[in-house]
Amino acid sequence: MAKEKFGVAVDEEIVREVDQLVAECDDLGASRSEIVEALLTAFVQSETNHVERVQEISIRKRKGTL
């Protein structure tokens, strides 16, 4: 499967969480990109309604309730 790069800006808290996962997966030698891809893969492959969930998260982030 081909990969495509794209830039994304995230809150500092998310960066800290991803960096913590990178540190905890040190034995795998996983990079930030690999960790973020794994998280996105897990989300996309889940049985949840993705549109509904993304809308909910986006609204909560904008309101400051997340």
C-alpha positions as CSV (number, residue, x, y, z in Angstrom):
1,M,0.0,0.0,0.0
2,A,1.4,3.4,-1.0
3,K,1.8,6.1,1.7
4,E,1.1,9.7,1.5
5,K,2.6,12.4,3.7
6,F,0.6,15.4,5.0
7,G,1.2,17.9,7.7
8,V,-1.0,18.3,10.7
9,A,-0.9,20.6,13.7
10,V,-2.0,19.2,17.1
11,D,-2.3,20.4,20.7
12,E,0.9,20.2,22.8
13,E,-0.9,17.7,25.1
14,I,-1.4,15.3,22.2
15,V,2.3,15.7,21.3
16,R,3.2,14.8,24.9
17,E,0.9,11.7,24.8
18,V,2.4,10.6,21.4
19,D,5.9,11.1,22.7
20,Q,5.1,9.1,25.8
21,L,3.8,6.3,23.5
22,V,7.0,6.5,21.5
23,A,9.1,6.2,24.7
24,E,7.0,3.2,25.9
25,C,7.3,1.5,22.5
26,D,11.1,2.0,22.5
27,D,11.7,-1.7,22.0
28,L,9.9,-1.5,18.7
29,G,11.9,1.6,17.6
30,A,8.6,3.2,16.6
31,S,8.6,6.8,15.4
32,R,6.0,9.5,16.0
33,S,4.7,8.9,12.5
34,E,4.4,5.2,13.0
35,I,2.5,5.7,16.4
36,V,0.1,8.3,14.8
37,E,-0.5,5.9,11.9
38,A,-1.2,3.1,14.3
39,L,-3.7,5.3,16.2
40,L,-5.4,6.4,13.0
41,T,-5.6,2.8,11.8
42,A,-7.2,1.6,15.1
43,F,-9.7,4.4,14.9
44,V,-10.6,3.9,11.2
45,Q,-10.9,0.1,11.6
46,S,-13.1,0.4,14.7
47,E,-16.8,-0.3,14.5
48,T,-17.7,3.3,15.5
49,N,-19.6,5.8,13.3
50,H,-16.5,7.8,12.3
51,V,-18.4,10.9,11.0
52,E,-20.5,11.1,14.1
53,R,-17.4,10.6,16.4
54,V,-15.3,13.2,14.6
55,Q,-18.1,15.7,14.7
56,E,-18.6,15.2,18.4
57,I,-14.8,15.5,19.1
58,S,-14.5,18.6,16.9
59,I,-17.5,20.3,18.6
60,R,-16.2,19.5,22.1
61,K,-12.7,20.8,21.3
62,R,-14.1,24.0,19.9
63,K,-16.2,24.5,23.1
64,G,-13.3,23.6,25.3
65,T,-15.1,20.7,26.9
66,L,-12.6,18.0,25.8
